[in-house]
Amino acid sequence: MIDIRTGLGFDVHQFCEGDHVWLCGVKIPHTHGLKGHSDADAPMHAVCDALFGAVGAGDIGIHFPCDDERWRAEPSETFLKKAVDEVKKAGGIITNIDITIICQAPRIATHRDGMIKTLARITGIEASRINIKATTTEMLGFTGRSEGLAAQATATVLVENVLNA
């Protein structure tokens, strides 16, 4: 029997001094950077949590605690590869990833294809199974005040359920 599972991920990072942000593994020029223990790639972190959640493998903080110096400035690709490994270890196949990036800036549209290609390469799924969209909060809240950005992601995973086979 095949189980269809869905995981949900959410992440937030505050803007800080800098000249770029990392979003879904793509370096995007910006007036600020993102503050974080790793590279602060909020959308990729949200995808990690969605994948971990779909297979009951906890969250990114369990696998990569922010108080562990090994992960300081680590590229989020490392974290996503671990999440993909956890899906495989559970007998799962990633079938879909959907991401929403919430920010006033930077603009996402011109970087979307590069982000999708990067995620497809890391996860091993077809680019057509990955969707990235962006929205603003109409100048409301911390994202509207350009204090940071947020991202949410869902992941659909097919898992062979050997208990009910």
DSSP file (Angstrom, degrees, kcal/mol; ACC not computed):
  #  RESIDUE AA STRUCTURE BP1 BP2  ACC     N-H-->O    O-->H-N    N-H-->O    O-->H-N    TCO  KAPPA ALPHA  PHI   PSI    X-CA   Y-CA   Z-CA
    1    1 A M              0   0    0      0, 0.0   160,-3.0     0, 0.0     2,-0.5   0.000 360.0 360.0 360.0 142.0    0.0    0.0    0.0
    2    2 A I  E     -A  160   0A   0    158,-0.2     2,-0.4   162,-0.1   158,-0.2  -0.900 360.0-152.8-105.5 128.6    1.2    3.5   -0.8
    3    3 A D  E     -A  159   0A   0    156,-3.5   156,-2.8    -2,-0.5     2,-0.7  -0.828   6.5-146.6 -95.3 137.1    0.6    6.4    1.7
    4    4 A I  E     -A  158   0A   0     -2,-0.4     2,-0.4   154,-0.2   154,-0.2  -0.930  26.0-175.6-101.0 118.4    0.4    9.9    0.4
    5    5 A R  E     -A  157   0A   0    152,-3.1   152,-2.9    -2,-0.7     2,-0.4  -0.882  14.7-157.9-119.2 147.4    1.8   12.2    3.0
    6    6 A T  E     -A  156   0A   0     -2,-0.4     2,-0.3   150,-0.2   150,-0.2  -0.983   6.2-165.9-124.5 134.4    2.1   15.9    3.1
    7    7 A G  E     -A  155   0A   0    148,-2.4   148,-2.0    -2,-0.4     2,-0.4  -0.890   6.8-150.9-116.5 151.4    4.5   17.9    5.2
    8    8 A L  E     -A  154   0A   0     -2,-0.3     2,-0.3    41,-0.3   146,-0.2  -0.973  12.7-174.9-123.1 134.4    4.4   21.6    6.0
    9    9 A G  E     +A  153   0A   0    144,-3.1   144,-2.6    -2,-0.4     2,-0.3  -0.958   4.8 179.8-129.4 149.7    7.4   23.9    6.7
   10   10 A F  E     +A  152   0A   0     -2,-0.3     2,-0.3   142,-0.2   142,-0.2  -0.993   5.1 171.3-146.8 139.0    7.7   27.5    7.8
   11   11 A D  E     -A  151   0A   0    140,-2.4   140,-2.4    -2,-0.3     2,-0.4  -0.995  10.8-165.9-150.0 152.9   10.8   29.7    8.4
   12   12 A V  E     -A  150   0A   0     -2,-0.3     2,-0.4   138,-0.2   138,-0.2  -0.993   4.5-175.6-137.2 139.7   11.5   33.3    9.1
   13   13 A H  E     -A  149   0A   0    136,-2.3   136,-2.3    -2,-0.4     2,-0.2  -0.999  22.2-127.2-138.0 143.3   14.8   35.3    9.0
   14   14 A Q  E     -A  148   0A   0     21,-0.5    21,-3.5    -2,-0.4   134,-0.3  -0.594  27.3-113.6 -85.0 143.3   15.5   38.8    9.9
   15   15 A F  E     +D   34   0B   0    132,-2.9    19,-0.3    -2,-0.2     2,-0.2  -0.475  42.1 167.1 -72.2 149.6   17.3   41.2    7.6
   16   16 A C  E     -D   33   0B   0     17,-1.9    17,-2.5    -2,-0.1     2,-0.0  -0.812  46.5 -50.1-145.0-175.7   20.7   42.5    8.6
   17   17 A E  S    S+     0   0    0     -2,-0.2     2,-0.3    15,-0.2    15,-0.2  -0.366  84.5  97.7 -62.2 143.5   23.6   44.3    6.9
   18   18 A G        -     0   0    0     13,-0.4    15,-0.2    15,-0.1     3,-0.1  -0.910  68.4-115.7 158.2 177.6   24.7   42.7    3.7
   19   19 A D  S    S+     0   0    0     -2,-0.3    11,-2.1     1,-0.1     2,-0.3   0.264  87.1  27.0-127.5   9.7   24.3   42.9   -0.1
   20   20 A H  E     -E   29   0C   0      9,-0.3     2,-0.3    11,-0.1    14,-0.3  -0.987  56.9-145.4-161.1 163.5   22.6   39.6   -1.0
   21   21 A V  E     -E   28   0C   0      7,-2.4     7,-3.3    -2,-0.3     2,-0.6  -0.947  19.6-128.7-129.0 155.2   20.2   36.9    0.3
   22   22 A W  E     +E   27   0C   0     17,-0.4     2,-0.4    -2,-0.3    20,-0.3  -0.931  29.7 174.9-102.2 123.2   20.2   33.2   -0.4
   23   23 A L  E >  S-E   26   0C   0      3,-2.3     3,-1.5    -2,-0.6    18,-0.1  -0.968  71.6 -19.6-132.3 117.3   16.8   31.9   -1.6
   24   24 A C  T 3  S-     0   0    0     -2,-0.4    95,-0.2     1,-0.3    94,-0.2   0.868 128.2 -52.1  53.0  40.8   16.4   28.3   -2.6
   25   25 A G  T 3  S+     0   0    0      1,-0.2     2,-0.5    93,-0.1    -1,-0.3   0.536 113.4 117.9  79.6   7.1   20.1   28.1   -3.1
   26   26 A V  E <   -E   23   0C   0     -3,-1.5    -3,-2.3     2,-0.0     2,-0.6  -0.923  63.0-132.8-111.8 130.4   20.4   31.1   -5.4
   27   27 A K  E     -E   22   0C   0     -2,-0.5    -5,-0.2    -5,-0.2    -7,-0.0  -0.713  28.5-170.3 -81.5 117.7   22.4   34.2   -4.4
   28   28 A I  E     -E   21   0C   0     -7,-3.3    -7,-2.4    -2,-0.6    -2,-0.0  -0.940  23.2-121.3-116.2 122.8   20.2   37.2   -5.0
   29   29 A P  E     +E   20   0C   0      0, 0.0    -9,-0.3     0, 0.0     2,-0.3  -0.352  46.9 156.4 -59.3 138.1   21.5   40.8   -4.8
   30   30 A H        -     0   0    0    -11,-2.1   -12,-0.0    76,-0.1    75,-0.0  -0.974  56.6-107.7-158.0 165.6   19.7   42.8   -2.2
   31   31 A T  S    S+     0   0    0     -2,-0.3   -13,-0.4   -14,-0.0     2,-0.3   0.613 103.2  27.0 -74.0 -12.4   20.1   45.9    0.0
   32   32 A H  S    S-     0   0    0    -15,-0.2   -15,-0.2   -13,-0.1     2,-0.2  -0.886  71.9-131.2-140.0 168.3   20.4   43.6    3.0
   33   33 A G  E     -D   16   0B   0    -17,-2.5   -17,-1.9    -2,-0.3     2,-0.4  -0.487  31.6-105.0-105.0-175.0   21.4   40.1    4.0
   34   34 A L  E     -D   15   0B   0    -14,-0.3     2,-0.4   -19,-0.3   -19,-0.2  -0.970  26.5-130.8-117.2 133.3   19.6   37.6    6.2
   35   35 A K        +     0   0    0    -21,-3.5   -21,-0.5    -2,-0.4     2,-0.3  -0.661  49.5 123.0 -84.1 129.4   20.6   36.9    9.7
   36   36 A G        -     0   0    0     -2,-0.4    37,-0.2     2,-0.2   -23,-0.1  -0.970  68.7-106.9-175.0 164.7   21.0   33.3   10.7
   37   37 A H  S    S+     0   0    0     -2,-0.3    36,-3.1    35,-0.1    37,-0.3   0.882 110.8  24.7 -69.5 -39.5   23.2   30.6   12.0
   38   38 A S  S    S-     0   0    0     34,-0.3    -2,-0.2    35,-0.2    35,-0.2   0.142 128.3 -56.8 -97.7-141.9   23.6   29.0    8.6
   39   39 A D        -     0   0    0     35,-1.4   -17,-0.4     2,-0.1    -5,-0.2   0.440  68.5-126.4 -84.0   1.7   23.1   30.9    5.3
   40   40 A A        +     0   0    0      1,-0.2     2,-1.8   -19,-0.1   -18,-0.1   0.791  45.8 166.6  62.1  33.3   19.6   31.8    6.4
   41   41 A D     >  -     0   0    0      1,-0.2     4,-2.4   -20,-0.1     3,-0.3  -0.589  11.9-176.0 -79.9  83.7   17.9   30.5    3.3
   42   42 A A  H  > S+     0   0    0     -2,-1.8     4,-2.4   -20,-0.3    -1,-0.2   0.866  75.6  50.5 -55.5 -45.5   14.4   30.6    4.7
   43   43 A P  H  > S+     0   0    0      0, 0.0     4,-2.0     0, 0.0    -1,-0.2   0.917 112.4  47.0 -62.7 -39.2   12.6   29.0    1.7
   44   44 A M  H  > S+     0   0    0     -3,-0.3     4,-2.3     2,-0.2    -2,-0.2   0.884 111.1  52.1 -68.6 -35.8   15.0   26.0    1.6
   45   45 A H  H  X S+     0   0    0     -4,-2.4     4,-2.3     2,-0.2    -1,-0.2   0.897 108.1  52.0 -63.9 -39.2   14.7   25.6    5.4
   46   46 A A  H  X S+     0   0    0     -4,-2.4     4,-2.2    -5,-0.2   107,-0.2   0.898 108.6  50.5 -63.8 -39.7   10.9   25.5    5.0
   47   47 A V  H  X S+     0   0    0     -4,-2.0     4,-2.6     2,-0.2     5,-0.2   0.917 108.0  53.5 -63.1 -43.0   11.3   22.8    2.4
   48   48 A C  H  X S+     0   0    0     -4,-2.3     4,-3.1     1,-0.2     5,-0.2   0.948 110.3  46.4 -55.8 -49.7   13.5   20.8    4.7
   49   49 A D  H  X S+     0   0    0     -4,-2.3     4,-2.6     1,-0.2   -41,-0.3   0.870 110.3  53.5 -63.9 -36.0   10.9   21.0    7.4
   50   50 A A  H  X S+     0   0    0     -4,-2.2     4,-2.0   -43,-0.2   105,-0.2   0.923 113.1  43.3 -63.1 -43.0    8.1   20.0    5.0
   51   51 A L  H  X S+     0   0    0     -4,-2.6     4,-1.1     2,-0.2    -2,-0.2   0.930 114.4  48.8 -69.2 -45.3   10.1   16.9    3.9
   52   52 A F  H ><>S+     0   0    0     -4,-3.1     5,-3.2    -5,-0.2     3,-0.5   0.928 113.3  49.5 -57.7 -43.6   11.1   16.0    7.5
   53   53 A G  H ><5S+     0   0    0     -4,-2.6     3,-1.2    -5,-0.2    -1,-0.2   0.871 102.3  60.1 -64.9 -38.0    7.4   16.4    8.5
   54   54 A A  H 3<5S+     0   0    0     -4,-2.0    -1,-0.2     1,-0.3    -2,-0.2   0.802 115.5  34.2 -62.4 -28.4    6.1   14.3    5.7
   55   55 A V  T <<5S-     0   0    0     -4,-1.1    -1,-0.3    -3,-0.5    -2,-0.2   0.235 114.2-110.0-112.1  13.3    8.0   11.3    6.9
   56   56 A G  T < 5S+     0   0    0     -3,-1.2    -3,-0.2    -4,-0.2    -4,-0.1   0.852  73.1 137.0  67.3  35.0    7.8   12.0   10.7
   57   57 A A      < -     0   0    0     -5,-3.2     2,-0.2     1,-0.3    -4,-0.2  -0.032  61.3-119.1-106.8  30.5   11.5   12.8   11.0
   58   58 A G        -     0   0    0     -6,-0.3    -1,-0.3    -5,-0.1     2,-0.3  -0.485  45.6 -60.8  78.2-138.3   11.2   15.9   13.2
   59   59 A D    >>  -     0   0    0     -2,-0.2     4,-1.5    -7,-0.1     3,-0.9  -0.861  47.3 -88.9-144.0 176.4   12.5   19.2   12.0
   60   60 A I  H 3> S+     0   0    0     -2,-0.3     4,-2.8     1,-0.3   -14,-0.0   0.829 120.5  59.9 -60.3 -34.3   15.6   21.0   10.9
   61   61 A G  H 34 S+     0   0    0      1,-0.2    -1,-0.3     2,-0.2     5,-0.1   0.795 102.7  51.9 -66.9 -28.8   16.4   22.1   14.4
   62   62 A I  H <4 S+     0   0    0     -3,-0.9    -1,-0.2     2,-0.1    -2,-0.2   0.914 118.3  36.1 -70.9 -43.5   16.6   18.4   15.5
   63   63 A H  H  < S+     0   0    0     -4,-1.5    -2,-0.2     1,-0.2    -1,-0.1   0.810 134.1  23.7 -80.2 -31.4   19.0   17.5   12.7
   64   64 A F  S  < S-     0   0    0     -4,-2.8    -1,-0.2    -5,-0.2    -2,-0.1  -0.617  80.4-159.7-137.4  73.7   21.0   20.8   12.7
   65   65 A P    >   -     0   0    0      0, 0.0     3,-1.7     0, 0.0     6,-0.3  -0.259  18.9-134.3 -60.8 139.3   20.8   22.6   16.0
   66   66 A C  T 3  S+     0   0    0      1,-0.3    -5,-0.0    -5,-0.1   -30,-0.0   0.623 103.9  61.6 -72.2 -11.0   21.6   26.3   15.9
   67   67 A D  T 3  S+     0   0    0      5,-0.0     2,-0.7     2,-0.0    -1,-0.3   0.352  83.0  94.3 -93.6   8.1   23.8   26.0   19.0
   68   68 A D    X   -     0   0    0     -3,-1.7     3,-1.9     1,-0.1     4,-0.2  -0.888  66.7-153.4-100.6 113.7   26.1   23.5   17.1
   69   69 A E  G >  S+     0   0    0     -2,-0.7     3,-1.3     1,-0.3    -1,-0.1   0.654  85.1  79.1 -63.5 -16.8   29.0   25.5   15.6
   70   70 A R  G 3  S+     0   0    0      1,-0.2    -1,-0.3     3,-0.0    -3,-0.0   0.806  95.8  47.5 -59.5 -26.7   29.5   22.8   12.9
   71   71 A W  G X  S+     0   0    0     -3,-1.9     3,-2.0    -6,-0.3    -1,-0.2   0.422  78.0 128.5 -98.9   1.7   26.5   24.4   11.1
   72   72 A R  T <  S-     0   0    0     -3,-1.3   -34,-0.3     1,-0.3   -35,-0.1  -0.408  90.6  -5.9 -61.3 126.8   27.6   28.0   11.3
   73   73 A A  T 3  S+     0   0    0    -36,-3.1    -1,-0.3     1,-0.2   -35,-0.2   0.618  95.7 158.1  63.2  15.8   27.5   29.6    7.8
   74   74 A E    <   -     0   0    0     -3,-2.0   -35,-1.4   -37,-0.3    -1,-0.2  -0.469  48.8-109.5 -69.0 136.6   26.7   26.1    6.3
   75   75 A P    >>  -     0   0    0      0, 0.0     3,-1.7     0, 0.0     4,-0.5  -0.457  21.8-128.2 -64.3 138.9   25.0   26.2    2.9
   76   76 A S  H 3> S+     0   0    0      1,-0.3     4,-2.4     2,-0.2     5,-0.2   0.661 101.8  80.2 -66.3 -14.9   21.3   25.1    3.3
   77   77 A E  H 3> S+     0   0    0      1,-0.2     4,-2.6     2,-0.2    -1,-0.3   0.875  87.8  58.1 -56.5 -36.3   21.9   22.6    0.5
   78   78 A T  H <> S+     0   0    0     -3,-1.7     4,-1.5     1,-0.2    -1,-0.2   0.913 107.7  45.9 -57.9 -43.8   23.5   20.4    3.2
   79   79 A F  H  X S+     0   0    0     -4,-0.5     4,-2.1     2,-0.2    -2,-0.2   0.898 112.1  50.0 -69.0 -41.4   20.3   20.5    5.2
   80   80 A L  H  X S+     0   0    0     -4,-2.4     4,-2.7     1,-0.2     5,-0.2   0.892 107.0  54.6 -66.9 -38.4   18.1   19.7    2.2
   81   81 A K  H  X S+     0   0    0     -4,-2.6     4,-2.2     1,-0.2    -1,-0.2   0.903 108.7  49.7 -60.1 -39.5   20.3   16.8    1.2
   82   82 A K  H  X S+     0   0    0     -4,-1.5     4,-2.2     2,-0.2    -2,-0.2   0.906 110.0  50.4 -64.5 -42.1   19.7   15.4    4.7
   83   83 A A  H  X S+     0   0    0     -4,-2.1     4,-2.0     2,-0.2    -2,-0.2   0.917 110.5  49.3 -63.0 -42.6   16.0   15.9    4.4
   84   84 A V  H  X S+     0   0    0     -4,-2.7     4,-2.3     1,-0.2    -1,-0.2   0.906 109.8  52.2 -62.0 -41.7   16.0   14.1    1.0
   85   85 A D  H  X S+     0   0    0     -4,-2.2     4,-2.9     1,-0.2    -2,-0.2   0.889 107.2  52.7 -60.9 -39.7   18.0   11.2    2.6
   86   86 A E  H  X S+     0   0    0     -4,-2.2     4,-1.6     2,-0.2    -1,-0.2   0.892 108.2  50.6 -64.4 -38.8   15.4   11.0    5.4
   87   87 A V  H  <>S+     0   0    0     -4,-2.0     5,-2.9     2,-0.2     3,-0.2   0.941 113.0  45.7 -62.2 -46.7   12.6   10.7    2.8
   88   88 A K  H ><5S+     0   0    0     -4,-2.3     3,-1.9     1,-0.2    -2,-0.2   0.903 109.1  55.3 -63.2 -41.0   14.5    7.9    1.0
   89   89 A K  H 3<5S+     0   0    0     -4,-2.9    -1,-0.2     1,-0.3    -2,-0.2   0.827 106.1  52.3 -61.2 -31.8   15.3    6.1    4.3
   90   90 A A  T 3<5S-     0   0    0     -4,-1.6    -1,-0.3    -3,-0.2    -2,-0.2   0.406 123.6-106.7 -83.2   2.1   11.5    6.1    5.0
   91   91 A G  T < 5S+     0   0    0     -3,-1.9    69,-1.4     1,-0.2    -3,-0.2   0.733  73.6 145.8  79.7  22.7   10.9    4.5    1.6
   92   92 A G  E   < -B  159   0A   0     -5,-2.9     2,-0.4    67,-0.2    67,-0.2  -0.535  41.7-154.6 -98.9 161.0    9.5    7.7    0.3
   93   93 A I  E     -B  158   0A   0     65,-2.2    65,-2.7    -2,-0.2     2,-0.4  -0.998  22.7-129.3-129.5 125.0    9.5    9.4   -3.1
   94   94 A I  E     +B  157   0A   0     -2,-0.4    63,-0.2    63,-0.2     3,-0.1  -0.620  31.7 170.0 -74.9 125.9    9.1   13.2   -3.3
   95   95 A T  E     +     0   0A   0     61,-2.9     2,-0.3    -2,-0.4    62,-0.2   0.639  59.7  10.3-111.3 -20.0    6.3   14.0   -5.8
   96   96 A N  E     -B  156   0A   0     60,-1.4    60,-2.5     2,-0.0     2,-0.4  -0.969  48.5-170.1-162.0 141.9    5.7   17.7   -5.2
   97   97 A I  E     -Bc 155 130A   0     32,-2.4    34,-2.4    -2,-0.3     2,-0.4  -0.997   9.6-175.5-133.0 130.7    7.1   20.8   -3.5
   98   98 A D  E     -Bc 154 131A   0     56,-2.5    56,-2.5    -2,-0.4     2,-0.4  -0.995   6.8-173.5-129.9 127.7    5.3   24.1   -3.3
   99   99 A I  E     -Bc 153 132A   0     32,-2.5    34,-2.2    -2,-0.4     2,-0.5  -0.946  13.7-166.0-125.9 138.6    6.8   27.2   -1.8
  100  100 A T  E     -Bc 152 133A   0     52,-2.8    52,-2.4    -2,-0.4     2,-0.5  -0.994   9.9-158.9-120.7 124.4    5.6   30.7   -0.9
  101  101 A I  E     -Bc 151 134A   0     32,-2.6    34,-2.3    -2,-0.5     2,-0.6  -0.895   7.9-156.2-101.8 128.9    8.1   33.4   -0.2
  102  102 A I  E     +Bc 150 135A   0     48,-3.4    48,-2.3    -2,-0.5     2,-0.3  -0.911  39.2 111.1-113.8 110.2    6.6   36.3    1.8
  103  103 A C        -     0   0    0     32,-2.2    41,-0.1    -2,-0.6    46,-0.1  -0.977  63.3-130.1-167.9 158.3    8.5   39.6    1.5
  104  104 A Q  S    S+     0   0    0     39,-0.7    -1,-0.1     1,-0.4    40,-0.1   0.833  87.5  51.8 -79.9 -37.4    8.3   43.1    0.2
  105  105 A A  S    S+     0   0    0     38,-0.2    -1,-0.4    -3,-0.1     2,-0.2  -0.971  75.2  46.5-156.6 152.9   11.7   42.7   -1.5
  106  106 A P  S    S-     0   0    0      0, 0.0     2,-0.2     0, 0.0   -76,-0.1   0.489  79.3-120.1 -78.2 166.1   13.7   41.3   -3.2
  107  107 A R        -     0   0    0     -2,-0.2    -2,-0.1     1,-0.1     4,-0.1  -0.542  23.9-164.4 -72.5 139.8   11.5   40.6   -6.2
  108  108 A I    >>  +     0   0    0     -2,-0.2     3,-2.3     1,-0.1     4,-0.9   0.779  65.4  83.4 -98.7 -32.0   11.4   36.9   -6.8
  109  109 A A  G >4 S+     0   0    0      1,-0.3     3,-0.8     2,-0.2     4,-0.4   0.814  90.3  50.4 -51.0 -44.1   10.1   36.5  -10.4
  110  110 A T  G 34 S+     0   0    0      1,-0.2    -1,-0.3     2,-0.1     4,-0.2   0.632 116.6  42.7 -73.3 -10.7   13.4   36.9  -12.2
  111  111 A H  G <> S+     0   0    0     -3,-2.3     4,-2.2     2,-0.1    -1,-0.2   0.472  85.8  96.3-108.8  -6.1   15.1   34.3  -10.0
  112  112 A R  H <X S+     0   0    0     -4,-0.9     4,-2.6    -3,-0.8     5,-0.2   0.897  82.3  50.1 -56.1 -48.4   12.3   31.7   -9.9
  113  113 A D  H  > S+     0   0    0     -4,-0.4     4,-2.5     1,-0.2    -1,-0.2   0.905 111.5  48.7 -60.8 -42.0   13.6   29.5  -12.7
  114  114 A G  H  > S+     0   0    0      2,-0.2     4,-2.1     1,-0.2    -1,-0.2   0.891 111.5  49.9 -63.8 -39.4   17.1   29.3  -11.1
  115  115 A M  H  X S+     0   0    0     -4,-2.2     4,-2.5     2,-0.2    -2,-0.2   0.917 111.3  48.5 -65.1 -43.3   15.6   28.5   -7.7
  116  116 A I  H  X S+     0   0    0     -4,-2.6     4,-2.7     1,-0.2    -2,-0.2   0.927 111.1  50.2 -63.7 -44.3   13.5   25.7   -9.2
  117  117 A K  H  X S+     0   0    0     -4,-2.5     4,-2.3    -5,-0.2    -1,-0.2   0.899 111.2  49.4 -60.8 -40.5   16.5   24.2  -11.1
  118  118 A T  H  X S+     0   0    0     -4,-2.1     4,-2.1     2,-0.2    -2,-0.2   0.934 112.9  46.0 -64.9 -46.2   18.6   24.3   -7.9
  119  119 A L  H  X S+     0   0    0     -4,-2.5     4,-2.8     1,-0.2     6,-0.3   0.886 111.5  52.6 -64.8 -38.3   15.9   22.5   -5.9
  120  120 A A  H  X S+     0   0    0     -4,-2.7     4,-2.2    -5,-0.2     5,-0.5   0.918 109.4  49.6 -62.9 -42.9   15.3   20.0   -8.6
  121  121 A R  H  < S+     0   0    0     -4,-2.3    -2,-0.2    -5,-0.2    -1,-0.2   0.924 115.6  42.3 -61.7 -44.6   19.0   19.2   -8.7
  122  122 A I  H  < S+     0   0    0     -4,-2.1    -2,-0.2     1,-0.2    -1,-0.2   0.909 121.7  38.3 -71.6 -42.1   19.2   18.7   -5.0
  123  123 A T  H  < S-     0   0    0     -4,-2.8   -29,-0.2    -5,-0.2    -1,-0.2   0.719  99.2-130.7 -84.5 -20.8   16.0   16.8   -4.5
  124  124 A G     <  +     0   0    0     -4,-2.2     2,-0.3     1,-0.3    -3,-0.2   0.655  65.1 123.1  79.7  14.6   16.2   14.7   -7.7
  125  125 A I  S    S-     0   0    0     -5,-0.5    -1,-0.3    -6,-0.3    -2,-0.1  -0.710  71.4 -87.4-106.0 162.9   12.7   15.5   -8.8
  126  126 A E    >   -     0   0    0     -2,-0.3     3,-2.1     1,-0.1    -1,-0.1  -0.369  31.3-125.0 -66.4 142.7   11.6   17.0  -12.0
  127  127 A A  G >  S+     0   0    0      1,-0.3     3,-1.8     2,-0.2    -1,-0.1   0.809 109.3  67.1 -57.2 -31.0   11.5   20.8  -12.1
  128  128 A S  G 3  S+     0   0    0      1,-0.3    -1,-0.3     3,-0.0    -2,-0.1   0.639  94.1  59.3 -67.3 -12.0    7.8   20.6  -13.2
  129  129 A R  G <  S+     0   0    0     -3,-2.1   -32,-2.4   -33,-0.1     2,-0.4   0.303  94.8  77.2 -97.1   7.5    7.0   19.2   -9.7
  130  130 A I  E <   -c   97   0A   0     -3,-1.8     2,-0.4   -34,-0.2   -32,-0.2  -0.972  58.9-174.1-121.0 130.9    8.4   22.3   -7.9
  131  131 A N  E     -c   98   0A   0    -34,-2.4   -32,-2.5    -2,-0.4     2,-0.4  -0.984   2.9-173.8-125.9 135.2    6.5   25.5   -7.7
  132  132 A I  E     +c   99   0A   0     -2,-0.4     2,-0.3   -34,-0.2   -32,-0.2  -0.995  11.2 165.8-128.4 128.8    7.7   28.8   -6.2
  133  133 A K  E     -c  100   0A   0    -34,-2.2   -32,-2.6    -2,-0.4     2,-0.3  -0.912  18.0-148.5-134.5 164.5    5.6   31.9   -5.7
  134  134 A A  E     +c  101   0A   0     -2,-0.3     2,-0.3   -34,-0.2   -32,-0.2  -0.952  12.8 178.0-134.2 153.6    5.9   35.1   -3.8
  135  135 A T  E     -c  102   0A   0    -34,-2.3   -32,-2.2    -2,-0.3     2,-0.2  -0.978  18.5-137.5-147.1 158.1    3.6   37.5   -2.1
  136  136 A T        -     0   0    0     -2,-0.3   -32,-0.1   -34,-0.2     8,-0.1  -0.575  19.9-128.8-102.9 175.0    3.8   40.6   -0.1
  137  137 A T    >   -     0   0    0     -2,-0.2     3,-1.8     3,-0.1     7,-0.1   0.009  51.0-105.8-111.6  26.2    1.9   41.4    3.1
  138  138 A E  T 3  S-     0   0    0      1,-0.3     3,-0.1     5,-0.1     6,-0.1   0.877  76.7 -54.8  52.5  42.9    0.7   44.8    1.6
  139  139 A M  T 3  S+     0   0    0      1,-0.2     2,-0.3     4,-0.1    -1,-0.3   0.586 109.0 130.0  70.7  12.7    3.1   46.6    3.9
  140  140 A L    <>  -     0   0    0     -3,-1.8     4,-1.5     4,-0.1    -1,-0.2  -0.725  56.0  -3.6 -99.0 148.3    1.7   44.9    7.1
  141  141 A G  H  > S-     0   0    0     -2,-0.3     4,-1.9     2,-0.2     5,-0.2  -0.015 109.1 -42.9  70.1-172.8    3.7   43.2    9.8
  142  142 A F  H  4>S+     0   0    0      1,-0.2     5,-2.9     2,-0.2     6,-0.6   0.836 140.2  48.5 -63.8 -33.5    7.4   42.5   10.0
  143  143 A T  H >45S+     0   0    0     -3,-0.2     3,-1.4     3,-0.2   -39,-0.7   0.892 110.1  52.2 -72.6 -36.6    7.7   41.5    6.3
  144  144 A G  H 3<5S+     0   0    0     -4,-1.5    -2,-0.2     1,-0.3    -1,-0.2   0.821 108.5  50.4 -65.5 -31.5    5.7   44.6    5.3
  145  145 A R  T 3<5S-     0   0    0     -4,-1.9    -1,-0.3    -5,-0.1    -2,-0.2   0.360 116.2-118.7 -85.3   5.3    8.1   46.8    7.2
  146  146 A S  T < 5S+     0   0    0     -3,-1.4    -3,-0.2     2,-0.2    -2,-0.1   0.861  74.5 132.3  58.0  40.0   11.0   45.0    5.4
  147  147 A E  S   <S-     0   0    0     -5,-2.9  -132,-2.9     1,-0.2     2,-0.3   0.610  77.7 -38.9 -90.0 -15.9   12.4   43.7    8.7
  148  148 A G  E     -A   14   0A   0     -6,-0.6     2,-0.3  -134,-0.3   -44,-0.3  -0.972  60.8-102.5 178.5-172.7   12.8   40.2    7.3
  149  149 A L  E     -A   13   0A   0   -136,-2.3  -136,-2.3    -2,-0.3     2,-0.3  -0.944  20.2-155.6-136.0 161.1   11.2   37.6    5.1
  150  150 A A  E     -AB  12 102A   0    -48,-2.3   -48,-3.4    -2,-0.3     2,-0.3  -0.882   5.0-165.6-130.7 161.1    9.3   34.4    5.7
  151  151 A A  E     -AB  11 101A   0   -140,-2.4  -140,-2.4    -2,-0.3     2,-0.4  -0.995   3.1-167.7-148.1 144.2    8.7   31.2    3.7
  152  152 A Q  E     -AB  10 100A   0    -52,-2.4   -52,-2.8    -2,-0.3     2,-0.3  -0.967  10.9-176.2-128.9 151.1    6.3   28.4    3.8
  153  153 A A  E     -AB   9  99A   0   -144,-2.6  -144,-3.1    -2,-0.4     2,-0.4  -0.996  14.1-159.4-145.6 147.6    6.5   25.1    1.9
  154  154 A T  E     -AB   8  98A   0    -56,-2.5   -56,-2.5    -2,-0.3     2,-0.4  -0.955  10.8-166.5-121.4 149.7    4.5   22.0    1.5
  155  155 A A  E     -AB   7  97A   0   -148,-2.0  -148,-2.4    -2,-0.4     2,-0.5  -1.000   9.3-151.5-135.5 135.1    5.9   18.7    0.2
  156  156 A T  E     -AB   6  96A   0    -60,-2.5   -61,-2.9    -2,-0.4   -60,-1.4  -0.922  19.3-177.7-107.1 131.2    4.0   15.7   -1.0
  157  157 A V  E     -AB   5  94A   0   -152,-2.9  -152,-3.1    -2,-0.5     2,-0.5  -0.992  21.1-144.3-132.4 131.9    5.7   12.3   -0.5
  158  158 A L  E     -AB   4  93A   0    -65,-2.7   -65,-2.2    -2,-0.4     2,-0.5  -0.856  23.6-172.8 -92.9 127.6    4.6    8.8   -1.5
  159  159 A V  E     -AB   3  92A   0   -156,-2.8  -156,-3.5    -2,-0.5     2,-0.6  -0.982  24.9-129.0-126.6 126.3    5.7    6.3    1.1
  160  160 A E  E     -A    2   0A   0    -69,-1.4     2,-1.1    -2,-0.5  -158,-0.2  -0.627  22.2-148.0 -72.3 120.7    5.3    2.6    0.7
  161  161 A N    >   -     0   0    0   -160,-3.0     3,-0.8    -2,-0.6     4,-0.3  -0.773  18.2-179.2 -95.2  96.3    3.6    1.4    3.9
  162  162 A V  G >  S+     0   0    0     -2,-1.1     3,-0.5     1,-0.2    -1,-0.2   0.721  75.8  67.0 -70.8 -20.3    5.0   -2.1    4.5
  163  163 A L  G 3  S+     0   0    0      1,-0.2    -1,-0.2     2,-0.1    -2,-0.0   0.846 110.9  33.3 -68.4 -32.1    2.8   -2.5    7.6
  164  164 A N  G <         0   0    0     -3,-0.8    -1,-0.2     1,-0.2    -2,-0.2   0.287 360.0 360.0-105.5   9.5   -0.4   -2.5    5.6
  165  165 A A    <         0   0    0     -3,-0.5    -1,-0.2    -4,-0.3    -2,-0.1   0.496 360.0 360.0 -73.8 360.0    1.0   -4.2    2.5
